[in-house]
Amino acid sequence: MIRYILFSFLILILGCDAKPLIPLSNKDTTSIIVNNFHVKKLPFPKDGYIIIDAEKTIYDIANNYNLLPQDIIEANNLKYPYTLSPNDRVLLPYPKMHLVKKSQNIYQISLIHAVSQSDIVELNNLRKPYKLKQGYKIKIPLEKDYSVIGLINKSKIIKKLEVINNTKIGSKFIIPVNGKIVKNFGPFDNGKQHNDGINLKVTKDQFIKASMSGKVAFVGSNLKSFGKMILIKHDRKYVTAYARINEFTVAEGDTVKQGQVIGKILKNNYLHFQIRKSRNPVNPAIYIN
């Protein structure tokens, strides 16, 4: 009870008195220079092992590879004080794993994690017919492949796609750049693959404009299959995607108006443009006004 009263009294004092209990220095700190701290991130080794080539600690390695020090210690059965020496071979626990569920296949897992099927196969050294056992743990590629973004089951969605025709539906979308369509929406490669948008080839440097007013939901760089990409959410139904662009002029969270510049594409490149309705890709050619 006495402790409770003393604690309450202390809180009351701290809440009412603006002056700190411990006097602070009156020294001017505005001129103090704080150096930027940067930790170099390294690509994860394919076989999971690294060779120590300089004086490094477990904590250096953990920072370089985005891992927890304790996980590295446990994976290598290291004992305190966890000293490493040059030429030591250290196993890095893979940071992203997937526990295979009943009847799951590589295709379904690639959609769940937005990664390439071929990358899963290569990373895990899988062999045909690529059957996965329930309870088996597989490595998930660290590099995303946003060609599957927004899809739950692409094979089912493709069957529901609108028929390509020349009939406009009275939409208010506009073309984001002036260019020749060099790849149409729809299946290609004898039906084995599907282009979820259109590819527009430009012959001179151009600004990319928002096809419709909305809010920038994603801005990303170095995305596999897409390079630099912007996603704009327009309402509860529609999202537009602008991929393989060269420069950004907007950031995530920005509100943009139709026709507003969102990026730039350089000559002799092509813009990949998608319109998605309720997460499903639709043919931009019949939606553009």
C-alpha positions in Angstrom: 0.0 0.0 0.0 2.8 2.4 1.0 4.6 1.6 -2.3 1.4 2.4 -4.3 1.0 5.7 -2.5 4.7 6.7 -3.2 4.3 5.6 -6.8 1.1 7.7 -7.3 2.9 10.7 -5.6 5.8 10.4 -8.0 3.5 10.4 -11.0 1.7 13.4 -9.7 5.0 15.3 -9.3 6.1 14.4 -12.8 2.8 15.3 -14.3 2.5 18.7 -12.6 6.1 20.0 -12.6 7.5 20.8 -16.0 11.1 20.9 -14.6 13.0 17.5 -14.7 14.0 15.9 -11.5 17.5 15.6 -12.8 18.9 18.9 -14.1 19.7 18.8 -17.8 22.7 20.5 -19.4 22.2 23.9 -20.9 24.7 23.2 -23.6 23.6 24.1 -27.1 23.2 20.9 -29.1 22.1 22.4 -32.4 25.6 22.3 -33.9 26.2 18.6 -33.1 26.8 16.7 -36.4 25.2 13.2 -36.5 26.8 11.0 -39.2 24.5 8.8 -41.3 24.7 5.2 -40.3 24.5 2.7 -43.1 24.7 -1.1 -43.0 25.6 -2.8 -46.2 23.0 -5.4 -47.2 24.5 -8.4 -49.1 22.7 -10.9 -51.4 21.8 -14.2 -49.7 24.2 -17.0 -50.8 22.5 -19.7 -52.9 24.0 -22.6 -50.8 23.4 -20.7 -47.5 27.1 -20.6 -46.6 29.6 -17.7 -46.3 33.3 -17.7 -45.7 34.6 -15.2 -43.2 37.2 -13.1 -45.0 37.7 -10.4 -42.4 37.2 -9.7 -38.7 33.4 -9.9 -38.3 31.1 -10.6 -35.5 27.8 -12.5 -35.4 26.0 -9.1 -35.2 27.8 -7.8 -38.3 26.6 -10.8 -40.3 23.1 -10.6 -38.9 22.9 -6.9 -40.0 24.4 -7.7 -43.5 21.8 -10.4 -44.2 18.8 -9.2 -42.3 18.9 -12.1 -39.8 18.6 -12.6 -36.1 21.9 -13.2 -34.3 20.4 -16.0 -32.2 19.3 -17.8 -35.4 22.8 -17.8 -36.7 24.2 -18.9 -33.4 21.8 -21.9 -33.2 22.3 -22.9 -36.9 26.1 -23.2 -36.3 26.0 -24.5 -32.7 28.2 -21.6 -31.6 29.3 -21.2 -28.0 29.8 -18.0 -26.1 31.5 -15.6 -26.8 30.7 -16.6 -30.4 34.1 -15.6 -31.8 34.6 -15.9 -35.6 37.9 -16.2 -37.4 39.0 -15.7 -41.0 38.2 -18.7 -43.3 35.4 -19.9 -40.9 32.5 -21.4 -42.8 29.2 -20.0 -41.5 25.7 -21.4 -42.3 23.0 -18.7 -42.7 19.5 -19.9 -41.8 17.3 -19.1 -44.8 15.0 -16.1 -43.8 11.8 -17.1 -45.7 10.3 -20.6 -45.6 6.9 -22.0 -46.6 5.3 -25.0 -44.9 3.6 -27.0 -47.7 -0.1 -27.7 -47.0 -2.1 -30.6 -48.3 -2.4 -30.7 -52.1 -0.5 -27.5 -52.5 1.6 -27.1 -55.7 4.4 -24.7 -56.8 1.9 -22.6 -58.8 -0.3 -21.9 -55.8 2.7 -21.1 -53.6 4.1 -18.7 -56.2 0.8 -16.7 -56.1 0.6 -16.7 -52.3 4.1 -15.1 -52.0 4.2 -13.2 -55.3 7.3 -15.0 -56.6 8.3 -16.8 -59.8 7.6 -20.5 -60.1 10.9 -21.0 -61.8 12.7 -19.2 -59.0 11.1 -21.6 -56.5 12.2 -24.6 -58.5 15.8 -23.4 -58.9 16.2 -22.2 -55.3 15.0 -25.6 -53.9 16.7 -27.8 -56.6 13.4 -29.4 -57.4 13.0 -31.9 -60.2 10.1 -32.9 -62.4 7.2 -33.5 -61.8 7.7 -31.0 -58.9 5.4 -32.8 -56.5 5.5 -31.4 -53.0 4.7 -33.4 -49.8 2.5 -32.0 -47.1 4.6 -30.7 -44.2 7.7 -30.2 -46.4 9.5 -26.8 -45.9 10.6 -25.0 -49.0 12.6 -21.8 -49.5 10.8 -18.8 -50.9 12.7 -16.5 -53.2 13.5 -13.1 -51.7 12.9 -11.3 -55.0 9.3 -10.6 -55.7 7.7 -11.2 -59.1 4.7 -8.8 -59.4 3.4 -10.3 -62.5 1.1 -12.2 -60.2 0.1 -9.2 -58.0 -3.5 -9.1 -57.1 -4.3 -12.6 -58.3 -5.7 -15.4 -56.1 -6.0 -18.1 -58.8 -4.9 -17.0 -62.2 -6.0 -20.1 -64.0 -9.6 -19.5 -62.9 -9.5 -15.8 -63.6 -8.2 -16.1 -67.2 -11.3 -18.1 -68.0 -13.5 -15.2 -66.9 -11.6 -12.4 -68.8 -13.6 -10.3 -71.1 -13.5 -11.1 -74.8 -11.2 -8.8 -76.8 -13.2 -6.6 -79.2 -13.4 -3.1 -80.5 -16.4 -2.1 -78.4 -15.8 0.7 -75.9 -17.6 0.5 -72.6 -17.8 4.2 -72.0 -15.1 4.3 -69.4 -13.3 7.5 -68.3 -9.8 6.1 -68.4 -7.2 7.8 -70.7 -4.1 6.5 -72.4 -1.1 7.1 -70.1 1.4 7.8 -72.9 1.3 8.2 -76.7 2.8 5.1 -78.2 2.2 2.1 -80.5 0.8 -1.0 -78.9 3.5 -3.6 -79.5 1.9 -6.3 -77.4 -1.9 -6.8 -76.9 -3.8 -8.0 -73.9 -4.5 -11.7 -73.9 -2.8 -15.1 -74.3 0.5 -15.6 -76.2 3.1 -18.2 -76.6 0.5 -20.7 -77.9 -1.7 -19.9 -74.9 0.9 -20.9 -72.3 1.3 -17.3 -71.0 -1.0 -14.3 -70.6 -0.3 -10.6 -71.0 -2.4 -8.9 -68.3 -2.2 -5.5 -69.9 -0.8 -3.8 -73.0 2.7 -2.7 -73.9 3.2 0.7 -75.4 6.4 1.5 -77.3 7.5 5.2 -77.2 9.8 6.8 -79.7 10.7 9.9 -77.7 11.0 10.8 -74.0 7.5 11.2 -72.5 5.8 11.9 -69.2 3.5 9.2 -68.0 0.1 10.5 -66.9 -2.4 9.0 -64.5 -5.1 7.2 -66.5 -7.7 8.1 -63.9 -7.9 10.1 -60.7 -7.0 8.2 -57.6 -4.5 7.5 -54.8 -1.0 6.1 -55.3 -1.0 2.7 -53.5 2.5 1.4 -54.5 5.8 2.8 -55.8 8.6 0.3 -56.2 11.9 -0.3 -58.0 13.8 -3.3 -59.3 10.8 -5.6 -59.3 11.3 -8.7 -61.3 9.4 -8.6 -64.7 8.3 -5.1 -64.0 11.3 -2.9 -63.1 10.0 0.3 -61.7 6.2 0.3 -61.1 3.4 2.5 -59.9 0.0 1.3 -58.7 -2.9 3.7 -58.4 -6.2 2.8 -56.7 -9.2 4.6 -58.1 -12.1 3.3 -56.1 -13.3 0.0 -54.7 -13.2 -1.7 -58.1 -10.4 -0.3 -60.2 -6.6 -0.2 -60.0 -4.1 0.8 -62.8 -0.5 -0.3 -63.0 2.3 1.4 -64.8 5.4 -0.7 -65.2 8.9 -0.6 -66.7 9.1 3.2 -66.3 12.3 5.2 -65.8 11.5 7.9 -63.3 9.0 8.5 -60.5 7.4 11.9 -59.8 4.9 10.6 -57.1 5.1 8.8 -53.8 2.9 6.3 -52.0 -0.1 8.0 -50.5 -0.2 10.8 -53.0 -3.6 11.8 -54.4 -3.4 12.3 -58.2 -5.8 13.7 -60.8 -6.5 12.2 -64.2 -3.8 13.4 -66.6 -1.3 14.4 -63.8 2.3 13.4 -64.4 3.3 10.4 -62.3 6.6 9.5 -64.0 8.7 9.5 -67.1 9.7 7.0 -69.7 12.7 7.4 -72.1 12.6 7.0 -75.8 12.7 3.5 -77.4 11.4 1.9 -74.2 7.9 0.5 -73.6 5.4 1.1 -70.9 3.5 -1.9 -69.5 0.0 -0.7 -68.6 -2.8 -2.6 -66.8 -6.3 -1.9 -65.7 -7.7 -4.2 -63.0 -11.3 -4.5 -62.1 -12.1 -6.2 -58.7 -8.4 -7.5 -58.8 -8.9 -9.1 -62.2 -7.0 -7.8 -65.3 -9.2 -6.5 -68.0 -8.4 -5.4 -71.6 -7.3 -1.7 -71.4 -8.1 -1.3 -75.2 -11.8 -1.4 -74.4 -11.6 0.7 -71.3 -9.6 3.7 -72.6 -11.8 6.6 -73.7 
